[in-house]
Amino acid sequence: MAEPQQGGDGGERGRADRSERPLGEIRDIARDRLIESRLTPNAISMTGLVLNLAAAVLILEDLFVLGALAFIIGSVMDTLDGRYSRMSGKGTPFGAFLDSTLDRIEEGIVLAAVCWQFAAGGEEALAAACLLVVLGSLMVSYTRARAEALGVECKVGIATRPVRVVILSAGLMFANGELIDSVDLLPAAIWTMLALTAFTVLQRVWHVRKQLVALDSGT
């Protein structure tokens, strides 16, 4: 009786191995087909731009939940283009430049739509805060780019783009009581982004100063 039981265990393991192998093979085949396709990282970047433009239009139409979904998917596309570029080997220096440029444009467009909504509702302080968030987001990116041009690594800071995307997505999803009555997280999201971007810029300036002083002193 023991032998059939052992044979049963072996059969189960064999079936498990056979079920795992096709999944891995399918994943590898799908990856290879994607790499061999005509899809380029730039096409993914442009798709992200279109989705973020759609998000801005939806926000202007007071469709915050749909705008949030478009913004989230567009932002995911922005993260995929760099990964796909490395995986497929189709990346180019211009593609990397285009990706970074479009990232700044897309974030600015969505925040501009939010700013317009606040201004139209007579909330001048929040509209001004949106403009400062745009400036802060640009400075977070600029400080890193300028530091790296000087030969200094500068990835420190809280308000990286993924963090900003998460905060703004949550604010849009729960804006103006559209998803849940009497719940409006968009103002809190804007103030939070303003504080974090300002703090991150200061973090990076201080970090770069320390690194350059250390280089000058030879330590």
C-alpha positions in Angstrom: 0.0 0.0 0.0 3.0 2.3 0.7 4.2 2.1 -2.9 1.0 3.6 -4.5 1.1 6.4 -2.0 4.7 7.2 -2.9 3.7 7.0 -6.6 0.8 9.4 -5.9 3.2 11.9 -4.3 5.5 11.6 -7.2 2.6 12.1 -9.6 1.5 15.2 -7.7 5.1 16.6 -7.8 5.3 15.8 -11.5 2.0 17.5 -12.2 3.2 20.6 -10.2 6.5 20.7 -12.1 4.6 20.4 -15.4 2.2 23.1 -14.4 5.1 25.4 -13.4 7.1 24.9 -16.5 4.5 26.1 -19.0 3.9 29.2 -17.0 7.6 30.1 -17.1 7.7 29.2 -20.8 4.7 31.3 -21.6 6.2 34.2 -19.7 9.5 33.9 -21.6 7.7 33.6 -24.9 5.5 36.6 -24.2 8.6 38.6 -23.2 10.5 37.6 -26.3 7.5 38.3 -28.6 7.2 41.8 -27.0 10.9 42.5 -27.5 10.7 41.3 -31.1 7.6 43.4 -31.8 7.7 46.9 -33.3 6.8 48.4 -29.9 9.3 51.0 -28.8 10.0 52.7 -25.5 9.1 56.0 -27.2 5.7 54.6 -28.1 5.1 53.7 -24.5 6.2 57.2 -23.4 3.8 58.8 -25.9 1.0 56.6 -24.7 1.7 57.9 -21.1 1.5 61.5 -22.4 -1.9 60.9 -24.1 -3.3 59.3 -21.0 -2.1 62.2 -18.8 -3.6 64.7 -21.3 -6.9 62.8 -21.0 -6.6 62.9 -17.2 -6.2 66.7 -17.3 -9.3 67.0 -19.5 -11.3 64.8 -17.2 -10.3 66.8 -14.2 -11.4 70.0 -16.0 -14.8 68.3 -16.5 -15.0 67.5 -12.8 -14.6 63.8 -13.5 -12.0 63.3 -10.8 -12.2 59.5 -10.4 -11.9 58.9 -14.1 -9.1 61.5 -14.2 -7.3 59.7 -11.4 -7.6 56.4 -13.2 -6.1 57.9 -16.4 -3.4 59.6 -14.4 -2.5 56.3 -12.6 -2.4 54.3 -15.9 -0.4 57.0 -17.6 2.1 57.2 -14.8 2.4 53.4 -14.8 3.3 53.6 -18.5 5.9 56.2 -17.6 7.6 53.7 -15.3 7.3 50.9 -17.9 9.1 52.7 -20.7 12.4 52.8 -18.9 12.2 49.2 -17.8 11.2 48.0 -21.3 14.0 50.0 -22.8 16.5 48.2 -20.6 14.9 44.8 -21.1 14.5 45.0 -24.9 17.7 46.9 -25.7 15.7 49.3 -27.8 16.6 52.3 -25.7 18.4 55.3 -27.1 19.9 58.4 -25.5 17.2 60.5 -27.1 14.6 58.1 -25.8 15.9 58.6 -22.2 15.9 62.3 -22.8 12.3 62.2 -24.2 11.1 60.1 -21.3 12.5 62.5 -18.7 11.1 65.5 -20.5 7.6 64.0 -20.9 7.5 63.1 -17.2 7.9 66.7 -16.3 5.3 67.8 -18.9 2.7 65.2 -17.8 2.9 66.1 -14.1 2.7 69.8 -14.9 -0.3 69.3 -17.1 -2.3 67.4 -14.5 -1.4 69.8 -11.8 -2.3 72.8 -14.0 -5.8 71.2 -14.4 -6.1 70.9 -10.7 -4.9 74.5 -10.3 -7.6 75.7 -12.7 -10.3 73.9 -10.7 -9.2 75.5 -7.5 -8.9 79.0 -9.2 -12.4 78.6 -10.7 -13.8 77.7 -7.3 -12.3 80.8 -5.7 -9.7 78.9 -3.7 -6.7 81.2 -4.5 -4.4 79.7 -1.8 -4.8 76.2 -3.2 -4.3 77.4 -6.8 -1.1 79.1 -5.7 0.0 76.0 -3.9 -0.5 74.0 -7.1 1.8 76.3 -8.9 4.4 75.9 -6.2 4.1 72.2 -6.3 4.9 72.3 -10.1 7.9 74.5 -9.3 9.0 72.1 -6.5 8.6 69.0 -8.7 10.7 70.6 -11.4 13.4 71.6 -8.8 13.4 68.0 -7.4 14.4 66.8 -10.8 16.7 69.7 -11.6 18.7 69.4 -8.5 19.4 65.7 -9.2 20.3 66.4 -12.9 22.6 69.3 -12.0 24.3 67.3 -9.3 24.9 64.4 -11.6 26.3 66.8 -14.2 28.8 67.8 -11.5 29.7 64.1 -10.8 27.7 63.9 -7.6 25.1 61.1 -7.0 21.9 62.7 -5.8 19.0 60.3 -5.2 18.2 61.4 -1.7 14.9 62.9 -0.7 11.3 62.0 0.1 9.3 63.4 -2.8 10.5 61.3 -5.7 8.1 61.1 -8.6 6.6 57.7 -7.6 5.7 59.2 -4.2 4.2 62.3 -5.8 2.2 60.1 -8.1 0.8 58.1 -5.2 -0.2 61.2 -3.2 -1.8 63.0 -6.2 -3.6 59.9 -7.3 -5.1 59.5 -3.9 -6.1 63.1 -3.8 -7.8 62.9 -7.2 -9.5 59.6 -6.5 -11.1 61.1 -3.3 -11.6 64.6 -4.6 -14.7 66.7 -4.2 -16.7 63.9 -2.6 -17.1 62.2 -6.0 -16.2 58.7 -4.7 -17.2 59.1 -1.1 -19.7 61.8 0.0 -18.2 64.6 2.1 -14.6 63.3 1.5 -12.2 65.6 -0.3 -8.6 64.7 0.0 -7.3 66.8 -2.9 -6.5 69.9 -0.9 -4.6 67.8 1.7 -2.7 66.1 -1.2 -1.6 69.4 -2.6 -0.4 70.8 0.7 1.4 67.5 1.4 3.1 67.6 -2.0 4.1 71.2 -1.5 5.7 70.5 1.9 7.5 67.3 0.7 8.8 68.8 -2.5 10.2 71.8 -0.7 11.8 69.6 1.9 13.3 67.3 -0.8 14.8 70.2 -2.6 16.5 71.4 0.6 17.6 67.8 1.3 19.3 67.6 -2.1 20.9 71.0 -1.9 22.4 70.1 1.4 23.5 66.7 0.2 25.2 68.1 -2.9 26.9 70.7 -0.8 28.4 68.1 1.6 29.5 65.9 -1.3 31.2 68.8 -3.1 32.9 70.0 0.0 34.2 66.5 0.6 35.5 66.3 -2.9 37.2 69.7 -2.6 38.9 68.6 0.7 40.0 65.3 -0.8 38.2 63.2 1.8 
